[in-house]
């Protein structure tokens, strides 16, 4: 049985965190787990950890738009997206 192949990103839009929340928090991060389907699209998004729940929607929306090169079978990935204004 073949092991997982490297996920090759094609598009990774950045999260559009709310500006007021970014200014208030100064920094934040959200860890998101996801599945990459055979066509390279992303599904089954789940927040693993967040520095503030007000960041979750923007993080999930961004990662949900990510695209990868097609894979032969569904693979799971995880990423941390965030910001630091300091």
Backbone torsions as a table, in degrees:
resi	resn	phi	psi	omega
1	UNK	NA	132.5	-179.6
2	UNK	-75.5	144.2	174.9
3	UNK	-79.6	176.4	179.1
4	UNK	-65.9	145.2	175.3
5	UNK	-95.5	160.1	179.8
6	UNK	-63.2	135.7	175.4
7	UNK	-80.8	123.2	-178.1
8	UNK	-106.6	110.3	-177.8
9	UNK	-70.2	141.0	173.9
10	UNK	-106.4	-41.8	179.3
11	UNK	-142.7	131.9	178.7
12	UNK	-138.7	75.8	178.5
13	UNK	-57.6	141.7	178.4
14	UNK	-76.3	148.4	176.0
15	UNK	-63.2	143.4	175.7
16	UNK	-102.4	75.4	179.7
17	UNK	-65.6	144.3	178.3
18	UNK	-59.7	130.7	-175.9
19	UNK	-59.1	-40.9	-179.3
20	UNK	-63.8	-38.5	178.6
21	UNK	-67.8	-41.9	178.5
22	UNK	-60.8	-44.0	179.7
23	UNK	-64.2	-39.7	-178.4
24	UNK	-69.6	-40.2	-174.8
25	UNK	-87.4	-29.4	-176.1
26	UNK	71.7	-34.8	176.1
27	UNK	-153.9	155.8	179.6
28	UNK	-171.2	160.4	-179.9
29	UNK	-153.3	148.3	177.6
30	UNK	-133.5	127.0	174.1
31	UNK	-94.8	127.2	-176.7
32	UNK	-123.6	130.6	172.3
33	UNK	-101.5	145.4	-176.8
34	UNK	-152.4	163.7	173.2
35	UNK	-109.3	140.5	172.9
36	UNK	-103.6	120.5	-177.9
37	UNK	-82.3	170.9	-175.6
38	UNK	-56.0	-33.6	-178.6
39	UNK	-83.5	0.1	179.1
40	UNK	93.7	-3.2	178.0
41	UNK	-80.0	166.4	-175.2
42	UNK	-110.5	140.7	179.1
43	UNK	-146.5	175.3	174.2
44	UNK	55.4	48.7	-178.9
45	UNK	-75.6	141.4	-179.1
46	UNK	-147.8	133.5	174.7
47	UNK	-78.7	122.1	176.9
48	UNK	-88.7	-38.4	-179.1
49	UNK	-156.3	144.5	177.8
50	UNK	-142.5	145.4	175.8
51	UNK	-82.7	-19.4	178.1
52	UNK	-162.1	125.9	-178.1
53	UNK	-58.2	-22.2	179.8
54	UNK	-69.5	-10.0	178.8
55	UNK	-92.4	-17.3	-169.8
56	UNK	-60.9	-45.2	-175.6
57	UNK	-60.8	-43.9	-179.5
58	UNK	-66.4	-39.2	179.4
59	UNK	-65.1	-46.2	179.8
60	UNK	-65.2	-39.3	179.2
61	UNK	-63.4	-41.5	-178.9
62	UNK	-68.5	-51.6	-177.8
63	UNK	-63.5	-31.8	177.2
64	UNK	-63.4	-20.4	177.8
65	UNK	-92.5	-6.8	-178.5
66	UNK	-64.4	151.0	177.1
67	UNK	-134.7	143.0	179.1
68	UNK	-124.8	163.6	172.6
69	UNK	-61.4	144.4	-179.1
70	UNK	-54.1	147.1	179.6
71	UNK	-120.3	159.1	-177.0
72	UNK	-77.7	-24.0	175.0
73	UNK	-150.9	160.8	-177.3
74	UNK	-57.3	134.8	177.7
75	UNK	-128.1	153.1	178.3
76	UNK	-105.0	141.2	176.1
77	UNK	-135.9	168.0	175.3
78	UNK	-144.6	148.2	-177.4
79	UNK	-148.5	154.9	171.5
80	UNK	-114.0	126.2	175.4
81	UNK	-118.2	146.6	-178.5
82	UNK	-177.1	-164.6	-178.6
83	UNK	-153.1	159.4	176.4
84	UNK	-146.4	109.7	-178.4
85	UNK	-89.3	-4.6	-178.4
86	UNK	-85.1	NA	NA
